[in-house]
Amino acid sequence: MIEIRDLHFSRGSKPIFCGVDLDIKRGQITAIMGPSGTGKTTLLKLIGAQLKPDAGTIKVDGFDVHKLDQNALYALRQRMGMLFQSGALLTDLSVFDNVAFPLREHTRLPESIIRYLVIAKLQAVGLRGARDLMPAELSGGMARRVALARAMALDPMMIMYDEPFTGQDPISMGVLVKLIKTVNQALDITSIVVSHDVPETTSIADYIYLIADGKVVDQGTPRYLYEHEAASSWAQQFLEALPDGPVQFHYQAEDYAEDLFAQINKKINE
């Protein structure tokens, strides 16, 4: 479904990706994991061509997304669902109208058919009875489920999930985990889950890419990364939440003692 080769991208002078290669197979749930600030959300924006890479290629369903003209890109995006980290519901529209929005924008279906599709999508996420509520009346977990129903509205070939479990209570998190798995299987779509929530993500992922320092530091099935001796020490530290390992707690800095007593030493020298 997605083929990324030699991806380079920087924000100003800070490199985010330095030669990343990865493949996302059709019909699977692929997780992109790593510490905060490693560019996981940026990768989704590059896949959707909201951002342009400095070098390298990204092909989605055979199309080089950064070489498409505007019309072709918009047509491809209609086949790509997106669950935003914040949910991104339109605050002045009801739950029903939020889910109906992409159908009204991108199709010429009559309202009777749109109603049928919206009710079906809301039933799939367990919120058919909440269709008349406003976003402000929803809990965080409910808002994510409405956002998922909206992401499914156009029956996309793939759905990208940006930190779907962040800020969720255990019950809501469990519901979302089950929904992502169920939706992927029922609709036979491809799912990309960007997350640093290890237990929830590894429980549903078919394949995982671990990203750090602008590169893919390890990859494999959850079982391989947990159990195989060849899995990197970085993977073991991240997946098992170990305090010691390749990822250092302290940001790179000058010697602590020199920094701490810099002003005193300066006065002494003067």
Secondary structure as GFF3:
##gff-version 3
##sequence-region A 1 270
A	DSSP	beta_strand	2	11	.	.	.	ID=ss1
A	DSSP	beta_strand	14	24	.	.	.	ID=ss2
A	DSSP	beta_strand	29	33	.	.	.	ID=ss3
A	DSSP	alpha_helix	40	47	.	.	.	ID=ss4
A	DSSP	beta_strand	55	60	.	.	.	ID=ss5
A	DSSP	beta_strand	63	64	.	.	.	ID=ss6
A	DSSP	three_ten_helix	65	67	.	.	.	ID=ss7
A	DSSP	alpha_helix	70	77	.	.	.	ID=ss8
A	DSSP	beta_strand	80	83	.	.	.	ID=ss9
A	DSSP	alpha_helix	95	106	.	.	.	ID=ss10
A	DSSP	alpha_helix	111	124	.	.	.	ID=ss11
A	DSSP	three_ten_helix	128	130	.	.	.	ID=ss12
A	DSSP	three_ten_helix	135	137	.	.	.	ID=ss13
A	DSSP	alpha_helix	140	151	.	.	.	ID=ss14
A	DSSP	beta_strand	158	162	.	.	.	ID=ss15
A	DSSP	alpha_helix	170	187	.	.	.	ID=ss16
A	DSSP	beta_strand	190	195	.	.	.	ID=ss17
A	DSSP	alpha_helix	198	204	.	.	.	ID=ss18
A	DSSP	beta_strand	207	212	.	.	.	ID=ss19
A	DSSP	beta_strand	215	220	.	.	.	ID=ss20
A	DSSP	alpha_helix	222	227	.	.	.	ID=ss21
A	DSSP	alpha_helix	233	239	.	.	.	ID=ss22
A	DSSP	alpha_helix	256	260	.	.	.	ID=ss23
A	DSSP	alpha_helix	262	269	.	.	.	ID=ss24
###
